[in-house]
Amino acid sequence: MAKYSRIEVASVMASTGMVPLFFHTDVELGKKVIKACYDGGARLMEFTSRGDFAFEVFGALNKYALAELPGMILGVGSITDAAAASLYMQLGANFIVTPVLREDIAIVCNRRKVLWSPGCASLTEIARAEELGCEIVKLFPGDVYGPQFVKGIKGPCPWTSIMPTGGVSTDRDNLKSWFDAGVTCVGIGSQLISTDILKSQDFAALETTVRATLATIREVRG
């Protein structure tokens, strides 16, 4: 069962401005990644469920976060059906992120008051997601649409909260362009938690990068 309500999760997404994305089959390595992000100031982590037995890894990581990292909120991404969403919520997932808009996922998440963020790529999809109770819409793939798309959406729909994933980097100019366009937060995967860091296991460097990225986000927000 989720520890944090969808409103609490949405609030942390909005206040910190960043959701790191990560997947690995090694539980112990995963713990070190989450700890480095936590020590760098991140309070959210999207575990991207893309491998066999990923749910077992997530369960172990979520238990670790609950026991050792107060205030760290773990959720799951790359969810494509209601059954998978329900499984992860049984393991305590605090939010569900999807690459597509699925009403069956909306129903099971809303029933448990768990935040769900569907991947949308048009104003029609965004509007439908909001009608289904979505707090923060995922713009995916972000690099296909870019900040100008967000700016265009925010004109007629200023109430819409958007989180681009894909096409977001730790570079200041990139982050500034997204936040100037009006995004609520950004999802960053390999641009933040790189394969080089995972291979070298340089978790001090990861902590430094996370801290610097969050500082940049605070700066560009003004």
C-alpha positions in Angstrom: 0.0 0.0 0.0 1.3 3.5 -0.9 2.6 5.5 2.0 2.1 8.8 0.3 -1.2 10.1 -1.2 -1.4 11.4 -4.8 -1.7 14.9 -3.5 1.5 14.5 -1.4 3.4 13.0 -4.3 2.2 15.8 -6.7 3.3 18.4 -4.1 6.8 16.9 -3.9 7.1 16.7 -7.7 6.2 20.4 -7.9 8.4 21.5 -5.1 11.6 19.6 -6.1 11.0 19.9 -9.8 12.8 16.6 -10.8 12.0 12.9 -10.9 15.1 10.7 -11.5 14.5 7.5 -13.6 16.4 4.3 -13.1 16.4 0.6 -13.7 18.8 -2.1 -12.8 18.5 -5.8 -11.9 21.0 -5.6 -9.1 19.2 -4.7 -5.8 22.4 -3.7 -4.0 23.5 -1.4 -6.8 20.0 0.0 -6.8 20.1 0.8 -3.1 23.3 2.8 -3.7 21.8 4.7 -6.6 18.7 5.7 -4.5 20.9 6.6 -1.6 23.1 8.9 -3.7 20.1 10.6 -5.2 18.6 11.0 -1.8 21.8 12.4 -0.3 21.9 14.8 -3.3 18.5 16.1 -2.4 16.1 14.1 -4.6 13.0 12.9 -2.9 11.5 11.0 -5.7 12.6 8.0 -7.8 10.8 6.4 -10.8 11.8 2.8 -11.1 11.4 1.9 -14.8 10.0 -1.6 -14.9 11.6 -3.0 -18.0 13.2 -6.3 -17.1 12.2 -9.8 -16.0 11.4 -10.0 -12.3 11.6 -6.2 -12.0 8.8 -6.3 -9.5 11.0 -8.3 -7.1 13.7 -5.7 -7.4 11.3 -2.8 -6.8 9.9 -4.5 -3.7 13.3 -4.8 -2.2 14.2 -1.2 -3.0 11.0 0.2 -1.7 11.4 -1.7 1.6 14.9 -0.2 1.8 13.7 3.3 1.1 11.0 3.1 3.7 13.4 1.8 6.4 16.4 3.9 5.7 15.5 7.0 3.7 12.8 9.1 5.4 10.7 11.0 2.9 12.0 9.2 -0.2 9.1 8.4 -2.5 9.4 5.5 -4.9 7.1 5.0 -7.9 7.2 2.8 -11.0 7.3 3.7 -14.7 6.8 2.0 -18.0 3.6 0.5 -16.8 1.3 -0.6 -19.7 -1.7 -2.3 -18.1 -3.9 -2.2 -15.0 -2.7 -5.6 -13.7 0.9 -4.4 -13.6 -0.2 -1.2 -11.9 -2.1 -3.2 -9.2 0.9 -5.5 -8.6 3.2 -2.6 -8.0 0.7 -0.8 -5.8 0.6 -4.0 -3.7 4.4 -3.6 -3.3 3.9 0.0 -2.1 4.4 2.0 -5.2 3.6 5.6 -4.5 3.0 6.6 -8.1 2.5 5.0 -11.4 3.9 6.4 -14.7 2.8 5.1 -18.1 4.1 5.6 -21.6 0.5 5.8 -22.9 -2.9 7.0 -21.7 -4.8 3.9 -20.4 -8.2 4.3 -18.7 -7.9 0.9 -17.0 -4.8 2.2 -15.2 -6.5 5.4 -14.2 -9.4 3.4 -12.6 -7.2 1.1 -10.5 -4.9 4.0 -9.4 -7.8 6.4 -8.6 -9.5 3.7 -6.5 -6.5 3.6 -4.2 -5.8 7.4 -4.5 -2.4 6.7 -6.0 -0.9 9.3 -8.4 -0.7 8.2 -12.0 1.0 10.1 -14.7 0.1 8.9 -18.3 2.3 9.6 -21.3 0.4 12.0 -23.6 1.3 13.6 -26.9 -1.7 15.8 -27.8 -3.9 18.3 -26.1 -6.8 15.9 -26.6 -5.0 13.1 -24.7 -4.0 15.6 -22.0 -7.6 16.8 -21.6 -8.8 13.2 -21.3 -6.2 12.4 -18.7 -7.3 15.4 -16.6 -10.9 14.3 -16.9 -9.9 11.0 -15.5 -8.3 12.6 -12.5 -4.6 13.0 -13.5 -2.7 15.6 -11.5 0.5 15.7 -13.5 0.6 14.7 -17.2 3.7 13.1 -18.6 4.8 14.6 -22.0 6.3 11.7 -23.8 8.5 11.5 -25.7 9.5 15.0 -24.6 12.3 15.5 -27.2 9.8 15.0 -30.1 7.6 17.9 -28.9 9.9 20.2 -26.9 9.3 23.3 -24.7 7.3 25.1 -27.4 4.7 22.4 -27.3 4.4 22.9 -23.5 4.1 26.7 -24.0 1.4 26.1 -26.5 -0.6 23.9 -24.2 -0.3 26.2 -21.2 -1.8 29.1 -23.2 -5.4 27.8 -23.4 -4.9 25.4 -20.4 -2.9 27.2 -17.7 -4.1 24.7 -15.1 -2.4 21.8 -16.8 0.7 20.4 -14.9 3.2 18.7 -17.2 6.3 16.5 -16.7 8.4 16.0 -19.8 10.4 12.8 -19.9 12.9 12.2 -22.8 14.8 15.1 -24.2 15.6 16.5 -20.7 19.2 16.8 -19.6 21.1 18.3 -16.7 22.3 21.2 -18.9 21.2 24.6 -17.6 20.0 25.9 -20.9 17.9 22.7 -21.5 16.3 22.9 -18.0 15.7 26.6 -18.4 13.9 26.1 -21.7 11.5 23.6 -20.1 10.8 25.5 -16.9 10.4 28.8 -18.8 7.8 27.0 -21.0 5.8 26.2 -17.8 6.6 22.5 -16.8 5.9 21.5 -13.3 8.8 19.1 -13.1 11.0 17.0 -15.3 11.9 13.3 -15.5 15.6 12.6 -16.2 17.0 9.2 -16.8 20.3 8.3 -18.4 21.3 12.0 -18.6 21.4 12.0 -14.8 22.1 8.3 -13.9 24.5 7.5 -16.7 25.7 4.1 -17.8 29.3 5.3 -17.0 28.3 6.0 -13.4 26.6 2.6 -13.1 29.7 0.9 -14.5 32.2 2.8 -12.3 29.8 2.9 -9.4 30.9 6.4 -8.7 28.0 7.3 -6.4 29.8 10.3 -5.0 29.7 11.8 -8.5 26.0 10.9 -8.9 25.2 12.6 -5.6 27.1 15.7 -6.8 25.2 15.7 -10.1 21.9 15.4 -8.5 22.6 18.2 -6.0 23.8 20.5 -8.9 20.8 19.7 -11.1 18.4 20.5 -8.3 20.2 23.8 -7.6 20.0 24.6 -11.3 16.3 23.9 -11.3 15.8 26.2 -8.3 17.8 28.9 -10.1 16.0 28.8 -13.5 12.7 28.8 -11.7 13.7 32.1 -10.2 
